[in-house]
Structure formats: C-alpha cells, structure tokens
Amino acid sequence: MPAERIDASTLSELYKKDVQVSADGRTLRVIGLAGGCKRASAEVAAQAADQVWITLVTTYYPPAGGGLCTQELYDVPLNVTLDAPLGDRRVVLESREDTA
C-alpha cells in the first residue's frame, strides 16, 4: 500500500509503518510488536467511507511466580478483516498497550 495512504503519525518509531492489502481488498496485514512477556494483536477500531482505523495492541502477560521477562521486541505480521474492500480509503494506524 502506498505510504501516502497510511497515517501512522501516532505510532512510536519502533513500529513498522507498513500495510499490505489482500487481492480482494478486505484483509489487511499490519506489523505489531511482541517479545518477552508481550503478545501482539490487531483490531479494526472503526471503518468510515474515507478511512479505516487499525489499533495495534501489545498485551503484557505478567510471568507466573514473579519471574522475569526478556526485553526484546520483534515484528509480528497480523491480519485484520474489513467489512468491505479497502478501495481508496486511508489507513490510520494507532497503538495501545494492555495488561492481561
């Protein structure tokens, strides 16, 4: 997907600002972050006629028994499915951190 159609202005520099669109236009592949005690997921936050908002979620899972977590992060490809093909809409990438 062309960079000019991706708004990743709120993402930290750790995230790749990359979106791939499936042949049918309904599935988007985005890149989340995971590692150590953190897992990655993505969700479609909203869909409008001109934009689609995708939230990249990093969820922290505290280690059992008070153990330690490594601090490395790595890219994780994630798929989300839209209600309708993306077409000419822009994609807005946002991020959120959760704790399980």
N, C-alpha and C positions, 0 to 999 in steps of 0.2 A: 504494500500500500504506500502511496507517495507520502513523504514526510510532511508535506504542507496540509494534508488532510488529517494529521494526528496532532491533537493538543495534549502534550504531556508536561505542560508548564508547572504543574504542582508536584510532579514526581521528583524524588531525590536523584542525584547523579548515579546512584547505584543501580537504578532500573534501566533496562534497555527500552528505548522508545520505538518499538517495532510491533507492527500489526500485520498479520497475514490473513488474507480472505480466501475462503474456500471457493471452489468453482461455482457453487450455487449461491454464493453471497451471504449465506445465513450463519456460517460458522466462522468465528474469528479466533486466530491463535495469537495470544499475547505472551509476554515473558514475565513471570513472577520471580520472587526470591525465596529460597529455603536454605536450610542448613542447621546443623546442631539440633536444637530443640524447636526449631521453627519449620512450619509447613506452609506451602503456598497454595492458594486457590484464587479463582477469579469469579466475579459475578457481574451480570448485567444490572447496573443500578437504575437506568432509565433509558427509554427509547423515544425519540421525537422525530418529526419529519425531516429535520436538518442535522441532528446529532444523535450519537449513541454514547452513553456514559458507561465505562467499564471500570470496576473497582478491583485492584489487585490487593488481595488480602494475605498478610503474613500472620499466621497464628502461632503463638508461643505455647508450647506444652511443657509445663514445669517437670523436671525429671523426678521420677519416683525416689523416695528416700533421701531427698535433698542432694542428689548427685550434681555433677557439673555438666554444662553444655559446652560444646566447642563453638567457636565464634565465626567459623567460615560461612560464607553465603555463596550460593551458586544459582545460576539461571535455571528456571523450570518452565518449559512450554506448557501453556494452559489453553484449553478451548472453552469458548462460550458460544451459545446458540442464540441468535436473534429471532424475534417473532417474524420478521420479514427481511428479505435481502438488503444488504447494506446500501447498495446503489451508490449515490453521490454524497451520502451523509458523511460528516466528520466523525472521528472517534476521539472522545475525551477520556484520557487515562488518569485515574486517581488511585491513591493507595490508602490502606488502613491497616493498623496493627491491632490484633485481638489477643486475648489470653484465654486458653481453653479452661 
